[in-house]
Amino acid sequence: MSIEGINFEWQSYPVTTSSGYEIVMFRITADPTGAPLVPTKGPLLLLHGMFSDPTDFFSRTDETTPGLPIQLAQAGYDVWIGCTRGREYTLNHATMDRTLPEQKFEYWNFSFEDIGREDVTTMVDSIIVMRNQKDECQKVTIVTHSTGANSTLVAASTSAN
């Protein structure tokens, strides 16, 4: 993900949902000088809505103020930005080809509920697994926009935890 004017360093983490959608998360890893960020607070996942994408979190009316993800990283959070299925960065599937006429309908046949049951839970579970390689992590705070909130509520209501 490249955003004009944002000099912080990123790492992308591709993950695959149980039904084969190849989604991605982006994590802020270093400040503009290249110094690694050392979060003092837990992981925080930003989740966009159905008709938006991760870059929307960087929109701002005051160009002198950093976007929300940067502000959160500067405040000490381990910032992850989720990108659910069907976005510019997440158009692939393990078995389906969305460009084939016979698979196009099946590929695009999903709702915010499917995103909640699969994409959100896959992202949260992946963050916990990755974080547990360095420190103990049991939860992820989620900040949403628009239908990202609906998907997150579905994830919370269907979660085993």
N, C-alpha and C positions, 0 to 999 in steps of 0.2 A: 504494500500500500504506500503510495507516494502522495504526500499532500504538500502543496506549495507553501513555503514559509515555515514549515515545521522541521526543525533541525534535530529533534530527539531521535535516538536510535530505536529501532523496532526489531522484533523477531516474529515470524509468522509460525503458527502451529496448525498444520492441517490435521483434521480429524474426520472420521467417517461415522455417520449415524448407523443405527441398526438396520435401516432399510436401504443403505448404500449411498446416501447423499454425502458428497465430499464438501465439508464446510471448513471454515478456517477461523482462527482467533489470532489477533495481533496483540503483542505485549510490548509495552514501553520498557526498554532495557537500560538505556543510558541517556545522560543529559547531552546538550549540544557540544560539550567539550570531549565527549566520549567516556566520561567517568560513569562507571556502572551505578545504577540506582540501587540503593539499599533500603527497601521498604521497611518502615517501622510499624505499619498497619497491615491488615490482612489483604487478601486478594479481592479485587472489585471488578466485576464484569459489566461492561456497558453493552446494552443490547438494543439495537435499532428496531424500528417498526416494519410493517409489511411492505410499505412502498418507499423505503429509504435504505440507506446503507451506512456502514461504519464512518464514512467521511463526514456525515451530517453532524457528528458530535464535535467536529472542529469548527463548525459555523459560529460566527460571532459578529456582533454589530460594532464592537470596539476593537480595532486592529491592534491596539496596544496591550490588550489583555489576552493571555493565552486561552486556547480552547479548553473545554471541560476536561478532557483526558490529561492534558498537561498540568492543569491546576491540581487535579487529583494526585498525579504522580509527585508533584512538588509538595503536596501535603502529606506524603508518606505512604500512599496506597500502592499496592502491586496492581497496576492497571492492565486489564485485558479488555480487548474490544472484540465482541463476537460478530461474526458475519454468517447469517443463516442462509439456507439453501435458496437458489434462484437469483443470486446477486451477481454482479460483474465478476467478483472474485470466487464465486462458488457455483459455477454452472455445471460442474462435472458430477457424474454418478458412477458407481462401481460397475453397474451392469447395463444401464440405459443410456441411450444417446438421444438427447433432447432435439437434435436436428433431424432425426429420422421421422417421417410422417407417422409411421406405425407406433412410435414410442413417445411422441411429443405429448399427447394427452396424458398418458400415464405419468410422465416426468413432472408435468405442471399440476397434477391433480393432488394438491396438498393445501392445508389450511393452517391458521395460526395454532390450532390444536395439535396438529402433527409436529409443527415446529416446537411447541412446548414439550410434547411427549418425547421427542427425539433430539432435536438440535440443542435446546437449552440444557436438557439433562446430560447429553454427551459433552457439552462444553464444561459444565460444572464438574462432572465426574473427572474429566481430563485435567482440569486445573488442579483439583485436589490430588490426583495421582502425581502430577508433575511437581507440585509443591511439596508433597510428602517425600520426595527424593532428597530434599534439603532440610525441611523442618516439618513439624506436625501441622497439618491443615485439615480442619473438619468442616469448614463452611466457606462459602463464597457470597459476598454481598453483591446483589444485582441491582443496577440502576438502568431503568428502561425508558424507552420513548414509544409513545403511541401503542400499536398492537404488540410491541415487545412486552408490554405489561400483561396483556391477555395471555400470551404464550407462557410467560413466567408463572402466572397464576395456575395455568394448566399443569406446568411442570411441578409446582409446589403441591397441587392437589393429587397428583398421581405418583409422587415420589415415595419411595419406601421409607425414607428418613423422616 
